[in-house]
Amino acid sequence: MVITDFLERNARLYGSDTSLVEINPSEERDNAVTWRDFSLIENARPDAPYRRELSWRDFDRRANRFANLLLSRGLQKGAKVAILMMNCLEWLPVYFGILKAGGIAVPMNFRYSSDEIQYCLDLADAEVLVFGPEFVTRLDAIAGQLPKIKFFFYVGRDVPAYAEDGLRMMSFCSSSAPPVALREEDHAAIYFSSGTTGFPKAILHNHRALLHSCLTEQSHHGQTRSDVFLCIPPLYHTGAKMHWFGSLLSGGKAVLLRGVKPEWILRAVTEEKCTIVWLLVPWCQDLLDAMDSGRVRLDDYFLDQWRLMHIGAQPVPPSLIHRWKKRFPHHQYDTNYGLSESIGPGCVHLGVENIHKVGAIGKPGFGWEARVVDEQGRDVPQGAVGELIVRGDGVMLCYYHNPEATAEVLRDGWLYTGDMARMDEDGFLYLVDRKKDVIISGGENLYPVQIEDFLRRHEKIKDAAVIGLPDARLGEIAAAIIERKEGVDCTEEEINAFCKELPRYKRPRRIIFDRLPRNPTGKIEKPALREKYCKGRLVEAQITG
C-alpha cells in the first residue's frame, strides 16, 4: 500500500464530502487562479469570496489530471517535480499528482531567495517546477539559469513568458488514475533541511516513510471522519503535511488558513467547526496575549467542539501550556517532536494522556524507537544528557548527493538527531538543546533551552533566545535576546534581578532587547542572531586574547 491509495479510497467512499477548504481572510488573491476559473469545482460558495473548498472526488480528479499532464510530457518514473507555492487549494492535488505519476515531489520553502531556489532545484535534479504568482519576481531573475528544468507550470494569471498555464493544461487531461504502479520502496519526496548551517541539504524519503507518517499521526491523535483539522503552517514543511495525513487516513475535512492573526484563527475554528488545531509557539503566545489584553473575547466565538491543541517544530515552554490550560481547561494537549529527516513529527510525542509531564517531548512514537547516547553511541545513564537518536520506517534514505553528511547522521539504522536530551525515571524524554547550540563558558556546559524556559516565566517577556558570544577569558558567555510583550517596558536591571534565582554560572552575562527572527515554522533563527551579535564580539575577543 502507498499513500495515494488513501486518496483514491476517500474519493470512492466519501466522494461528495469536503476534503479541503482554503480560507484567505485578507482576500488578497492577487492574480491567483482558482479551480472555479475552469469550472472544475461544483461546490464553491459565491457568498464567501475568500473561501474555497474541494470534495474528495474532485481532489482525486485534480491529482489525476496533474499526473496525466506530467506523463503526457514524457516524464519518467522517478522524475523530480518541485512545488513553489503558498498554501492554497491547488497545493495538495499537485503533490499527489506528482506521486501518482511515479514522480518525486520536491516541496520548496516559500522564503527562499532566487539563489536558494536555484541551488535547491539544481541539488534535487528537478525537471519540472510548479509555481505561483508570489514567486514570479524571484524566478524572473534565474529562469534562464535552470538548464535541468524542462517545464515551468504556472498557477496564476498573467503567465510569464518562460512558463505554461498549468491549470489550463490540466483541464485538457484525463481525470482517470494513470497506469503507474507504485511500491513502498519507490522514492517519493525530497524535503530540504532548514539550512541553519549554510545552504539546505536535500532529504530523500520513500513511499514507506510517507505511509509510516500517516499511520503514526492517526495513531497519536485518533482522527475520525467527524474531526476537522485547522492547518496554518506552510505545506512545504513536513510538519504541516504529516499532521494533515491524519485527516487523509480518516477521511476528515481540513482547513487551510492563510493568516495567523488570533481573530482569524478563532473565526476559522468557529465557522468551520474545527476540532483539532496545530499551533506554533508564537501563534499560541499571540492568542493568549490577545485574550489577556481584551482584544479578543472568547465569548464572541463558538469553540466548544475544539478538542485538541498540539504544538511542535520547536521546544515548547511549559509556562505557555499552563497559561493555555487556564484558558481552555477542557482541551487535550499534545506535543510532537520530529525532523524532516524522520519524515516530520511523531518519532517522539507526549500523548494527550500525559499532561502531567508537560515539559517533556514524550516517549517514542507509534512504530518508533529512541535512545539517548554518548559520543561513542552507548546509552547514557538515566537522567544524564546525551544525543537523541531514533529509528523507524520514517527515517530518511539519505541526504541526496551528499554521502558524507549522510554517514554522519545515519549509523546502523539509527538517525542521530543532533539534539541533546535526557530521559527521566518514567522513560519520558526531555530536550536539553541542540548539540551545536550548547554554550561552553569557563569549562561549564550551558544549555540555552533551560535558560530560555526560565526567562519566559517573567510576566513582561514574550519570548527569549540565548546564544553564546565570544569572550576572551571564558571562551563564550551567554547572551539573552529578549522580545518584550507588546506595550510593556522592561529594563536590563529587572531581568538581572529576576535571574538571581538561577545558579550564578547560568545567568546571562548580557541582556539584549530585540525582536526575534523566526522561520515559517515558528523556530527562532539563532544563526541570524549570531550573525547580528557575534561578529564584533569575535573580533574583540581575538584582539583581547
PEKAVEN-V635139 format. One record per residue. N is the residue number from 1. PHI is phi in whole degrees, -180 to 180 (* if undefined). D_FIRST is the distance of its C-alpha to the first C-alpha in Angstrom with 1 decimal. Layout:
((N | PHI | D_FIRST) (N | PHI | D_FIRST))
This chain:
((1 | * | 0.0) (2 | -126 | 3.8) (3 | -68 | 6.9) (4 | -66 | 8.4) (5 | -61 | 6.7) (6 | -68 | 8.9) (7 | -63 | 11.8) (8 | -66 | 11.7) (9 | -63 | 11.7) (10 | -63 | 14.5) (11 | -63 | 16.4) (12 | -76 | 16.3) (13 | -90 | 17.4) (14 | -126 | 19.4) (15 | -50 | 20.4) (16 | -87 | 23.9) (17 | -71 | 23.3) (18 | -74 | 23.9) (19 | -98 | 21.0) (20 | -134 | 23.1) (21 | -128 | 26.8) (22 | -112 | 28.8) (23 | -123 | 32.2) (24 | -123 | 34.8) (25 | -60 | 37.9) (26 | -77 | 40.1) (27 | 57 | 39.4) (28 | -90 | 39.6) (29 | -81 | 37.5) (30 | 50 | 39.6) (31 | -111 | 38.6) (32 | -68 | 35.0) (33 | -96 | 33.6) (34 | -110 | 31.7) (35 | -56 | 29.5) (36 | -63 | 32.5) (37 | -60 | 34.6) (38 | -113 | 32.8) (39 | 55 | 32.6) (40 | -103 | 28.9) (41 | -130 | 28.9) (42 | -95 | 30.4) (43 | -123 | 30.8) (44 | -68 | 32.6) (45 | -105 | 35.4) (46 | -65 | 38.6) (47 | -78 | 40.4) (48 | -131 | 38.3) (49 | -63 | 38.3) (50 | -92 | 36.5) (51 | -118 | 33.5) (52 | -132 | 30.7) (53 | -141 | 27.6) (54 | -141 | 24.6) (55 | -81 | 22.8) (56 | -62 | 19.1) (57 | -64 | 19.9) (58 | -69 | 21.9) (59 | -56 | 19.4) (60 | -65 | 16.8) (61 | -64 | 19.7) (62 | -63 | 21.0) (63 | -62 | 17.8) (64 | -63 | 17.9) (65 | -61 | 21.5) (66 | -70 | 21.2) (67 | -59 | 18.6) (68 | -68 | 21.0) (69 | -64 | 23.9) (70 | -61 | 22.5) (71 | -66 | 21.9) (72 | -66 | 25.3) (73 | -93 | 26.9) (74 | 85 | 25.6) (75 | -69 | 23.1) (76 | -94 | 21.1) (77 | -58 | 17.6) (78 | 95 | 18.0) (79 | -68 | 20.8) (80 | -94 | 21.5) (81 | -125 | 22.2) (82 | -90 | 24.1) (83 | -119 | 24.5) (84 | -129 | 27.9) (85 | -141 | 28.3) (86 | -73 | 29.4) (87 | -54 | 27.3) (88 | -164 | 27.3) (89 | -67 | 25.5) (90 | -82 | 24.6) (91 | -59 | 22.8) (92 | -69 | 19.3) (93 | -59 | 19.1) (94 | -64 | 20.2) (95 | -57 | 17.7) (96 | -71 | 14.7) (97 | -63 | 16.7) (98 | -60 | 16.8) (99 | -63 | 13.1) (100 | -64 | 12.8) (101 | -81 | 15.7) (102 | 83 | 14.1) (103 | -83 | 16.6) (104 | -111 | 17.0) (105 | -77 | 18.1) (106 | -127 | 21.4) (107 | -70 | 22.6) (108 | -126 | 26.3) (109 | -62 | 28.8) (110 | -74 | 31.1) (111 | -94 | 34.1) (112 | -59 | 34.0) (113 | -76 | 37.3) (114 | -58 | 37.7) (115 | -63 | 38.0) (116 | -69 | 34.8) (117 | -59 | 32.9) (118 | -61 | 34.3) (119 | -61 | 33.6) (120 | -70 | 29.9) (121 | -62 | 29.3) (122 | -69 | 31.0) (123 | -60 | 29.3) (124 | -83 | 25.8) (125 | 59 | 26.9) (126 | -66 | 25.9) (127 | -104 | 26.7) (128 | -135 | 26.4) (129 | -127 | 27.6) (130 | -106 | 27.0) (131 | -143 | 29.7) (132 | -108 | 31.7) (133 | -65 | 35.5) (134 | -67 | 35.9) (135 | -113 | 35.4) (136 | -61 | 37.7) (137 | -61 | 40.6) (138 | -67 | 38.6) (139 | -78 | 37.1) (140 | -54 | 40.4) (141 | -73 | 41.7) (142 | -129 | 39.2) (143 | -54 | 37.8) (144 | -83 | 40.0) (145 | -116 | 39.0) (146 | -123 | 35.3) (147 | -65 | 35.4) (148 | -78 | 31.7) (149 | -78 | 30.8) (150 | -88 | 30.8) (151 | -140 | 30.1) (152 | -108 | 31.0) (153 | -110 | 29.5) (154 | -103 | 31.5) (155 | -114 | 30.7) (156 | 168 | 34.2) (157 | -89 | 37.6) (158 | 57 | 40.2) (159 | -66 | 37.9) (160 | -61 | 39.1) (161 | -62 | 40.6) (162 | -88 | 38.0) (163 | -121 | 35.0) (164 | -111 | 33.6) (165 | -76 | 33.1) (166 | -59 | 29.3) (167 | -68 | 29.0) (168 | -67 | 31.6) (169 | -64 | 29.9) (170 | -62 | 26.6) (171 | -62 | 28.6) (172 | -94 | 29.4) (173 | -98 | 25.8) (174 | -65 | 23.6) (175 | -95 | 21.5) (176 | -85 | 19.2) (177 | -62 | 15.7) (178 | -72 | 16.3) (179 | -84 | 15.6) (180 | -119 | 13.5) (181 | -85 | 10.7) (182 | -118 | 8.4) (183 | -124 | 7.2) (184 | -60 | 6.7) (185 | -79 | 10.5) (186 | -66 | 11.5) (187 | -64 | 14.0) (188 | -126 | 13.3) (189 | -154 | 16.4) (190 | -120 | 19.9) (191 | -110 | 21.7) (192 | -110 | 25.4) (193 | -66 | 27.3) (194 | -72 | 30.2) (195 | 71 | 32.7) (196 | -73 | 35.2) (197 | -117 | 36.6) (198 | 131 | 36.9) (199 | -66 | 34.5) (200 | -64 | 30.8) (201 | -98 | 28.5) (202 | -93 | 25.2) (203 | -108 | 22.2) (204 | -98 | 19.2) (205 | -124 | 15.7) (206 | -104 | 12.4) (207 | -65 | 8.9) (208 | -62 | 8.5) (209 | -65 | 11.7) (210 | -62 | 10.8) (211 | -63 | 8.0) (212 | -61 | 10.8) (213 | -62 | 13.4) (214 | -61 | 11.9) (215 | -67 | 11.9) (216 | -63 | 15.3) (217 | -62 | 16.9) (218 | -67 | 16.3) (219 | -65 | 17.5) (220 | -74 | 20.5) (221 | -117 | 21.7) (222 | 57 | 20.6) (223 | -63 | 20.0) (224 | -123 | 20.4) (225 | -63 | 20.8) (226 | -83 | 24.5) (227 | -78 | 24.1) (228 | -125 | 25.1) (229 | -99 | 24.2) (230 | -94 | 26.9) (231 | -111 | 25.7) (232 | -112 | 28.7) (233 | -66 | 27.8) (234 | -68 | 26.7) (235 | -71 | 23.2) (236 | -67 | 23.4) (237 | -87 | 23.5) (238 | -59 | 20.5) (239 | -57 | 22.1) (240 | -63 | 22.3) (241 | -67 | 18.9) (242 | -72 | 17.1) (243 | -69 | 19.4) (244 | -65 | 18.5) (245 | -57 | 14.8) (246 | -64 | 16.2) (247 | -69 | 17.4) (248 | -60 | 14.2) (249 | -66 | 12.5) (250 | -90 | 15.8) (251 | 80 | 16.7) (252 | -88 | 20.0) (253 | -81 | 22.4) (254 | -128 | 23.0) (255 | -119 | 26.3) (256 | -96 | 26.9) (257 | -99 | 30.5) (258 | -95 | 32.4) (259 | 155 | 35.1) (260 | -125 | 35.9) (261 | -63 | 39.3) (262 | -52 | 39.6) (263 | -63 | 40.8) (264 | -67 | 37.8) (265 | -62 | 35.3) (266 | -68 | 37.2) (267 | -66 | 37.7) (268 | -64 | 34.0) (269 | -59 | 33.3) (270 | -69 | 36.1) (271 | -73 | 35.4) (272 | -97 | 31.6) (273 | 58 | 31.8) (274 | -69 | 29.5) (275 | -110 | 28.5) (276 | -131 | 26.8) (277 | -132 | 28.3) (278 | -101 | 27.4) (279 | -113 | 30.7) (280 | -92 | 31.9) (281 | -52 | 35.1) (282 | -64 | 37.5) (283 | -70 | 36.4) (284 | -62 | 36.8) (285 | -61 | 40.2) (286 | -63 | 41.1) (287 | -61 | 40.3) (288 | -66 | 42.4) (289 | -64 | 45.2) (290 | -65 | 45.3) (291 | -69 | 45.6) (292 | -63 | 48.3) (293 | -80 | 50.3) (294 | 88 | 50.3) (295 | -67 | 48.7) (296 | -120 | 45.8) (297 | -113 | 46.6) (298 | -62 | 43.8) (299 | -65 | 45.8) (300 | -82 | 45.1) (301 | -129 | 41.4) (302 | -107 | 39.4) (303 | -126 | 37.0) (304 | -61 | 36.9) (305 | -80 | 33.2) (306 | -68 | 32.2) (307 | -106 | 30.8) (308 | -138 | 29.1) (309 | -118 | 30.3) (310 | -132 | 28.5) (311 | -132 | 29.4) (312 | -157 | 28.1) (313 | 80 | 28.5) (314 | -166 | 31.9) (315 | -58 | 34.0) (316 | -106 | 35.0) (317 | -63 | 38.7) (318 | -56 | 39.2) (319 | -61 | 42.2) (320 | -66 | 40.0) (321 | -70 | 38.0) (322 | -63 | 41.2) (323 | -64 | 42.5) (324 | -63 | 39.4) (325 | -66 | 39.6) (326 | -68 | 43.2) (327 | -79 | 42.3) (328 | -129 | 39.2) (329 | -64 | 39.8) (330 | -86 | 37.2) (331 | -72 | 34.3) (332 | -74 | 31.6) (333 | -132 | 31.2) (334 | -146 | 28.5) (335 | -128 | 28.3) (336 | -127 | 25.4) (337 | -115 | 25.8) (338 | -177 | 23.7) (339 | -135 | 23.9) (340 | -61 | 22.2) (341 | -68 | 21.8) (342 | -112 | 19.8) (343 | 52 | 17.6) (344 | 88 | 20.2) (345 | -72 | 21.3) (346 | 120 | 20.5) (347 | -67 | 21.1) (348 | -135 | 24.4) (349 | -149 | 25.2) (350 | -72 | 28.3) (351 | 95 | 27.1) (352 | -64 | 28.9) (353 | -84 | 30.8) (354 | -117 | 32.4) (355 | -61 | 34.7) (356 | -69 | 37.5) (357 | -107 | 35.9) (358 | -54 | 36.1) (359 | 115 | 36.6) (360 | -85 | 33.9) (361 | -87 | 30.4) (362 | 118 | 29.2) (363 | -119 | 27.3) (364 | -52 | 24.1) (365 | -77 | 21.2) (366 | -57 | 18.2) (367 | 78 | 16.8) (368 | -121 | 19.6) (369 | -120 | 22.9) (370 | -147 | 26.0) (371 | -141 | 29.5) (372 | -120 | 32.8) (373 | -130 | 34.5) (374 | -91 | 37.7) (375 | -63 | 38.3) (376 | -94 | 37.8) (377 | 81 | 34.4) (378 | -96 | 36.0) (379 | -59 | 35.3) (380 | -87 | 38.2) (381 | -61 | 40.1) (382 | -57 | 39.1) (383 | 93 | 40.4) (384 | -82 | 40.8) (385 | -90 | 39.3) (386 | -154 | 36.9) (387 | -88 | 33.9) (388 | -79 | 30.6) (389 | -125 | 27.7) (390 | -135 | 24.1) (391 | -145 | 21.2) (392 | 172 | 17.5) (393 | -68 | 14.1) (394 | -89 | 15.2) (395 | -71 | 18.1) (396 | -59 | 18.6) (397 | -76 | 18.7) (398 | -177 | 22.3) (399 | -82 | 24.8) (400 | -60 | 24.6) (401 | 62 | 27.9) (402 | -146 | 29.3) (403 | -65 | 29.2) (404 | -66 | 32.2) (405 | -66 | 30.7) (406 | -61 | 27.4) (407 | -64 | 29.6) (408 | -70 | 31.4) (409 | -112 | 28.5) (410 | -109 | 26.0) (411 | -139 | 27.6) (412 | 54 | 26.2) (413 | 86 | 22.8) (414 | -97 | 24.5) (415 | -96 | 24.7) (416 | -86 | 28.4) (417 | -79 | 28.5) (418 | 80 | 32.1) (419 | -100 | 32.7) (420 | -88 | 35.5) (421 | -147 | 34.9) (422 | -138 | 36.4) (423 | -119 | 35.3) (424 | -86 | 37.5) (425 | -67 | 38.5) (426 | -99 | 35.7) (427 | 87 | 32.9) (428 | -86 | 32.5) (429 | -97 | 32.2) (430 | -124 | 34.6) (431 | -73 | 34.5) (432 | -101 | 37.8) (433 | 178 | 37.4) (434 | -68 | 35.9) (435 | -55 | 37.3) (436 | -78 | 38.8) (437 | -94 | 40.4) (438 | -60 | 42.4) (439 | -101 | 46.1) (440 | -105 | 48.6) (441 | -120 | 52.0) (442 | 59 | 54.9) (443 | 87 | 52.7) (444 | -97 | 50.9) (445 | -83 | 47.1) (446 | -110 | 46.6) (447 | -105 | 43.2) (448 | -53 | 43.2) (449 | -59 | 40.6) (450 | -64 | 43.1) (451 | -71 | 45.9) (452 | -63 | 43.9) (453 | -60 | 43.0) (454 | -66 | 46.7) (455 | -62 | 47.8) (456 | -66 | 45.5) (457 | -74 | 47.5) (458 | -70 | 50.4) (459 | -67 | 51.0) (460 | -98 | 51.7) (461 | -99 | 48.8) (462 | -80 | 45.7) (463 | -160 | 43.8) (464 | -148 | 44.7) (465 | -133 | 43.6) (466 | -112 | 45.4) (467 | -129 | 45.7) (468 | -94 | 47.9) (469 | -111 | 50.9) (470 | -60 | 52.8) (471 | -143 | 56.0) (472 | -63 | 58.8) (473 | -90 | 59.7) (474 | -100 | 56.4) (475 | 87 | 53.9) (476 | -145 | 52.0) (477 | -126 | 52.7) (478 | -84 | 50.3) (479 | -117 | 50.6) (480 | -103 | 49.2) (481 | -95 | 48.3) (482 | -117 | 48.6) (483 | -102 | 47.6) (484 | -77 | 50.0) (485 | -66 | 49.2) (486 | -61 | 50.4) (487 | 82 | 54.1) (488 | -117 | 55.0) (489 | -101 | 57.3) (490 | -150 | 56.6) (491 | -110 | 58.7) (492 | -61 | 58.2) (493 | -63 | 60.7) (494 | -62 | 58.7) (495 | -67 | 55.6) (496 | -63 | 57.6) (497 | -64 | 59.3) (498 | -62 | 55.9) (499 | -75 | 54.6) (500 | -66 | 57.4) (501 | -73 | 55.2) (502 | -82 | 53.1) (503 | -56 | 54.4) (504 | -55 | 56.6) (505 | -71 | 54.4) (506 | -93 | 51.4) (507 | -72 | 53.3) (508 | -59 | 52.6) (509 | -87 | 55.5) (510 | -142 | 55.0) (511 | -113 | 54.1) (512 | -130 | 52.9) (513 | -98 | 52.3) (514 | -165 | 49.8) (515 | -77 | 46.7) (516 | -95 | 43.5) (517 | -73 | 41.3) (518 | -133 | 37.6) (519 | -88 | 34.4) (520 | -63 | 32.1) (521 | -98 | 30.2) (522 | 89 | 33.6) (523 | -73 | 34.1) (524 | -69 | 37.8) (525 | -88 | 38.3) (526 | -63 | 40.5) (527 | -58 | 40.8) (528 | -66 | 42.6) (529 | -68 | 44.9) (530 | -64 | 45.7) (531 | -61 | 46.5) (532 | -76 | 48.7) (533 | -111 | 50.6) (534 | -93 | 50.6) (535 | -59 | 52.1) (536 | -64 | 55.7) (537 | -65 | 55.4) (538 | -64 | 54.3) (539 | -63 | 57.3) (540 | -61 | 59.6) (541 | -66 | 58.3) (542 | -66 | 58.8) (543 | -66 | 62.3) (544 | -64 | 63.2) (545 | -67 | 61.8))
